[in-house]
Amino acid sequence: MGMTLKTEDFTRVLSTSSSGASNDQATAIKTVPVGLVCQYVIMPLTAFLIGSAALLPEYPAAFLGLVLVGCSPGGTASNLVSLIAKADVALSVILTSLSTIMASLLTPLLVKTLVGSAVSISGWALCKATAQVVLAPVALGMVVREKLPRAADFVGRFASFAGVLLVSLLCGGVVAQNAGMTVNGTPNILPTIVFSVLGLHGVGFALGYLASKKLFGLSEKVSRTICIETGMQNSALAVVLARSVIGNDPALASVVSLACLPGAFSATVHSCLGSALAVFWRWWDRRCTSFKSKKSDA
């Protein structure tokens, strides 16, 4: 992510002067705040409500994991889904970049606020972990892009594949680690977590689109983009933060695994839902175009 960004990307978006701005820049300045509000309001609150209803008080660790997913926006897979859905890819990249940077401050604040009374966590530990996982790597990537652009271009060829591979290994390992839950004689929590994650992302996609289209009156293309950015999360970040916040004490291994499960399932759920939505929109656009063509011929 960091090696794809330049400082002028942020100065262009955050510029308040629109006298010399293009239509795309003016649109970005208008719609970026809406996208960020949807990401940092809809998903955290939805995660809190679903988690409170389905996971508390029996499974506070899983509740923490679900809230971490809801408070971890910035999944880069959303950029590809936006491309497939014929949404605004430039806006998608801007929203992903800004939400990733803002996560260093807002994710710890939101998680501590939402789960503070249900799960005992250290706000400082969460802040430190988020900075290490998000802010430091992105800042390093931007420095490499600024100082060594050719090296950034070379590494960028393999970064996407490496990212997919690492996220798959990370999330697959978490699920495999908890496979014994189905046979250890205890109530099976896995279906509850899966349906909670499905509900979180489903509501995120739906409200992201409806809020953009109906509440803020944005265009169809922009509404699709914000819908995708809202529904798709940085699942790997949620898993890493769950491990970092709880710690590596062997006595807490089962708690850590349970807290990581929502993030692990989220990686698959949001990718499948987002891709299905993108394919539906492409089919719908072709159908509408065909209908208009036949109507004009008639």
C-alpha positions as CSV (number, residue, x, y, z in Angstrom):
1,M,0.0,0.0,0.0
2,G,2.7,2.5,1.0
3,M,4.7,2.0,-2.2
4,T,1.7,2.9,-4.3
5,L,1.2,6.3,-2.5
6,K,2.8,9.7,-3.0
7,T,2.5,12.7,-0.8
8,E,0.8,14.7,-3.5
9,D,-2.1,12.1,-3.5
10,F,-3.1,13.3,-0.1
11,T,-2.5,17.0,-0.7
12,R,-4.6,16.8,-3.8
13,V,-7.5,15.2,-2.0
14,L,-7.3,17.4,1.1
15,S,-6.9,20.6,-0.8
16,T,-9.8,23.0,-0.1
17,S,-9.2,25.1,-3.2
18,S,-11.4,23.9,-6.1
19,S,-10.9,26.9,-8.4
20,G,-8.4,25.0,-10.5
21,A,-9.5,21.5,-9.7
22,S,-10.8,19.1,-12.2
23,N,-14.2,17.5,-12.0
24,D,-12.7,14.3,-10.6
25,Q,-10.8,16.2,-7.9
26,A,-13.9,18.2,-6.9
27,T,-15.9,15.0,-6.7
28,A,-13.3,13.3,-4.6
29,I,-13.2,16.3,-2.2
30,K,-17.0,16.1,-1.8
31,T,-17.4,12.3,-1.5
32,V,-14.3,11.3,0.5
33,P,-15.8,12.5,3.8
34,V,-19.0,10.6,3.1
35,G,-17.0,7.4,2.5
36,L,-14.9,7.8,5.6
37,V,-18.0,8.4,7.8
38,C,-19.7,5.3,6.4
39,Q,-16.6,3.2,7.1
40,Y,-16.0,4.5,10.6
41,V,-19.6,4.7,11.7
42,I,-21.6,1.9,10.0
43,M,-19.2,-1.0,10.5
44,P,-18.1,-0.4,14.1
45,L,-21.7,0.1,15.3
46,T,-22.9,-2.9,13.4
47,A,-20.2,-5.1,14.8
48,F,-21.0,-3.9,18.3
49,L,-24.7,-4.6,17.9
50,I,-24.4,-8.0,16.3
51,G,-21.6,-9.0,18.7
52,S,-23.6,-7.9,21.8
53,A,-26.6,-9.9,20.6
54,A,-24.9,-13.1,19.4
55,L,-21.6,-13.4,21.3
56,L,-22.0,-11.8,24.7
57,P,-21.7,-12.7,27.5
58,E,-20.6,-16.2,26.7
59,Y,-17.8,-15.4,24.2
60,P,-16.1,-12.0,25.0
61,A,-13.0,-12.9,23.0
62,A,-15.1,-13.6,19.8
63,F,-16.9,-10.3,20.5
64,L,-13.6,-8.5,20.6
65,G,-12.6,-10.1,17.4
66,L,-15.8,-9.1,15.6
67,V,-15.5,-5.5,16.8
68,L,-11.9,-5.5,15.6
69,V,-13.1,-6.5,12.2
70,G,-15.7,-3.7,12.2
71,C,-13.1,-1.1,13.2
72,S,-10.5,-2.2,10.7
73,P,-11.3,-0.6,7.3
74,G,-9.0,-0.3,4.4
75,G,-9.0,-3.7,2.7
76,T,-7.1,-3.4,-0.5
77,A,-9.2,-6.1,-2.2
78,S,-11.9,-3.4,-2.4
79,N,-9.9,-1.7,-5.2
80,L,-10.1,-4.8,-7.4
81,V,-13.8,-5.3,-6.6
82,S,-14.5,-1.6,-7.5
83,L,-12.8,-2.2,-10.9
84,I,-14.9,-5.3,-11.6
85,A,-18.1,-3.4,-10.5
86,K,-17.2,-0.5,-12.8
87,A,-17.2,1.8,-9.8
88,D,-14.9,4.8,-9.2
89,V,-11.5,3.1,-8.8
90,A,-9.7,6.3,-8.1
91,L,-12.0,7.2,-5.3
92,S,-11.7,3.6,-4.0
93,V,-7.9,3.9,-3.8
94,I,-8.2,7.3,-2.1
95,L,-10.6,6.0,0.5
96,T,-8.6,2.8,1.1
97,S,-5.4,4.9,1.6
98,L,-6.9,7.5,3.9
99,S,-8.8,4.9,6.0
100,T,-5.7,2.9,6.4
101,I,-3.7,5.9,7.7
102,M,-6.6,7.0,10.0
103,A,-6.8,3.5,11.4
104,S,-3.7,4.1,13.4
105,L,-5.7,6.6,15.6
106,L,-9.4,5.7,15.1
107,T,-9.2,1.9,15.3
108,P,-7.8,1.8,18.9
109,L,-10.1,4.6,20.0
110,L,-13.2,2.9,18.6
111,V,-12.3,-0.6,19.9
112,K,-11.5,0.7,23.3
113,T,-14.8,2.6,23.4
114,L,-17.0,-0.2,22.2
115,V,-15.5,-3.2,24.1
116,G,-14.1,-1.4,27.1
117,S,-16.9,-2.5,29.4
118,A,-17.1,-6.1,28.1
119,V,-13.5,-7.0,27.5
120,S,-10.5,-5.7,29.5
121,I,-7.9,-4.5,27.0
122,S,-5.1,-2.0,27.1
123,G,-5.8,1.1,24.9
124,W,-2.0,1.8,24.8
125,A,-1.2,-1.7,23.6
126,L,-3.8,-1.5,20.9
127,C,-2.5,1.9,19.8
128,K,1.0,0.6,19.7
129,A,0.1,-2.5,17.8
130,T,-1.9,-0.6,15.2
131,A,0.9,1.9,14.6
132,Q,3.4,-1.0,14.2
133,V,1.1,-2.9,11.8
134,V,-0.3,0.0,9.8
135,L,1.5,3.3,10.2
136,A,5.1,2.2,10.2
137,P,4.9,-0.1,7.1
138,V,2.8,2.5,5.1
139,A,5.2,5.3,6.0
140,L,8.2,3.1,5.0
141,G,6.6,2.2,1.7
142,M,6.0,5.9,1.0
143,V,9.7,6.7,1.7
144,V,10.8,3.9,-0.6
145,R,8.4,5.3,-3.3
146,E,9.8,8.8,-2.9
147,K,13.5,7.9,-2.7
148,L,13.7,4.7,-4.8
149,P,10.9,4.7,-7.3
150,R,12.4,2.0,-9.5
151,A,12.8,-0.3,-6.6
152,A,9.2,0.4,-5.6
153,D,8.0,-0.4,-9.1
154,F,9.9,-3.7,-9.1
155,V,8.7,-4.9,-5.7
156,G,5.2,-3.8,-6.6
157,R,5.0,-6.4,-9.3
158,F,5.0,-9.1,-6.7
159,A,3.4,-7.3,-3.7
160,S,-0.2,-8.1,-4.6
161,F,0.4,-11.8,-5.0
162,A,2.5,-11.9,-1.8
163,G,-0.2,-10.1,0.1
164,V,-2.9,-12.5,-1.0
165,L,-0.6,-15.5,-0.1
166,L,0.2,-14.1,3.3
167,V,-3.4,-13.3,4.2
168,S,-4.5,-16.7,3.1
169,L,-1.8,-18.4,5.2
170,L,-2.6,-16.1,8.2
171,C,-6.4,-16.6,8.1
172,G,-6.2,-20.3,7.1
173,G,-3.9,-21.0,10.0
174,V,-6.3,-19.4,12.4
175,V,-9.2,-21.5,11.2
176,A,-7.1,-24.7,11.2
177,Q,-6.0,-23.9,14.8
178,N,-9.6,-23.8,15.9
179,A,-10.8,-26.9,14.0
180,G,-10.8,-28.9,17.2
181,M,-13.7,-26.8,18.5
182,T,-16.1,-29.0,16.5
183,V,-15.1,-32.2,18.3
184,N,-14.1,-31.2,21.8
185,G,-17.6,-31.7,23.3
186,T,-18.2,-28.0,23.9
187,P,-21.0,-26.0,22.3
188,N,-19.9,-25.2,18.7
189,I,-19.3,-21.5,18.4
190,L,-18.1,-21.6,14.8
191,P,-21.6,-21.2,13.1
192,T,-22.4,-18.3,15.4
193,I,-19.2,-16.5,14.5
194,V,-19.7,-17.2,10.8
195,F,-23.2,-15.9,10.8
196,S,-22.1,-12.9,12.8
197,V,-19.4,-12.1,10.3
198,L,-21.9,-12.6,7.4
199,G,-24.4,-10.2,9.1
200,L,-21.7,-7.6,9.7
201,H,-20.5,-7.5,6.1
202,G,-24.0,-7.8,4.6
203,V,-25.3,-4.9,6.6
204,G,-22.1,-2.9,5.7
205,F,-22.6,-3.4,2.0
206,A,-26.4,-2.6,2.2
207,L,-26.1,0.5,4.4
208,G,-23.0,1.8,2.6
209,Y,-25.0,1.9,-0.6
210,L,-28.2,3.2,0.8
211,A,-26.6,5.9,2.8
212,S,-24.6,7.2,-0.2
213,K,-27.5,6.9,-2.6
214,K,-30.5,7.9,-0.6
215,L,-29.2,9.9,2.3
216,F,-26.4,11.9,0.6
217,G,-27.7,11.8,-2.9
218,L,-24.5,10.7,-4.6
219,S,-24.3,9.2,-8.0
220,E,-24.7,5.5,-8.8
221,K,-21.0,5.0,-9.5
222,V,-19.8,6.8,-6.3
223,S,-22.5,4.9,-4.2
224,R,-21.2,1.6,-5.5
225,T,-17.7,2.6,-4.5
226,I,-18.6,3.6,-1.0
227,C,-20.7,0.5,-0.6
228,I,-17.7,-1.7,-1.5
229,E,-15.3,0.3,0.7
230,T,-17.8,0.1,3.6
231,G,-18.5,-3.6,3.3
232,M,-14.9,-4.8,2.8
233,Q,-12.5,-4.7,5.7
234,N,-8.9,-5.2,6.5
235,S,-9.4,-8.7,8.0
236,A,-5.6,-9.4,8.3
237,L,-5.3,-6.3,10.5
238,A,-8.1,-7.5,12.8
239,V,-6.3,-10.9,13.2
240,V,-2.9,-9.3,13.9
241,L,-4.4,-6.9,16.4
242,A,-6.3,-9.6,18.2
243,R,-3.0,-11.5,18.7
244,S,-1.1,-8.3,19.8
245,V,-3.7,-7.1,22.3
246,I,-4.3,-10.3,24.1
247,G,-0.6,-11.3,24.1
248,N,1.4,-14.5,23.7
249,D,0.8,-16.1,27.1
250,P,0.4,-19.9,26.5
251,A,-2.4,-19.9,29.1
252,L,-4.4,-17.6,26.8
253,A,-3.8,-19.5,23.6
254,S,-7.5,-20.6,23.3
255,V,-8.6,-17.0,23.9
256,V,-6.3,-15.6,21.3
257,S,-7.5,-18.2,18.7
258,L,-11.2,-17.3,19.4
259,A,-10.5,-13.6,19.1
260,C,-8.8,-14.2,15.7
261,L,-11.6,-16.3,14.2
262,P,-13.9,-13.4,13.1
263,G,-11.1,-11.8,11.2
264,A,-10.1,-15.1,9.6
265,F,-13.7,-15.8,8.4
266,S,-14.1,-12.2,7.4
267,A,-11.3,-12.4,4.8
268,T,-13.4,-15.1,2.9
269,V,-16.8,-13.6,3.5
270,H,-16.2,-10.0,2.4
271,S,-14.3,-11.2,-0.7
272,C,-17.1,-13.5,-1.8
273,L,-19.9,-11.0,-1.0
274,G,-18.0,-8.2,-2.7
275,S,-17.2,-10.2,-5.8
276,A,-20.8,-11.4,-6.1
277,L,-22.0,-7.9,-5.8
278,A,-19.6,-6.7,-8.5
279,V,-20.6,-9.4,-10.9
280,F,-24.3,-8.6,-10.2
281,W,-23.7,-4.9,-11.0
282,R,-21.9,-5.8,-14.3
283,W,-24.8,-8.1,-15.3
284,W,-27.4,-5.4,-14.4
285,D,-25.5,-2.7,-16.4
286,R,-25.4,-5.0,-19.4
287,R,-29.1,-5.7,-19.1
288,C,-30.0,-2.0,-18.7
289,T,-27.9,-1.2,-21.8
290,S,-29.5,-3.9,-23.8
291,F,-33.0,-2.8,-22.8
292,K,-32.3,0.8,-23.7
293,S,-30.8,-0.3,-27.0
294,K,-33.9,-2.3,-27.9
295,K,-36.2,0.5,-26.8
296,S,-34.4,3.0,-29.0
297,D,-34.5,0.7,-32.0
298,A,-38.3,0.2,-31.5
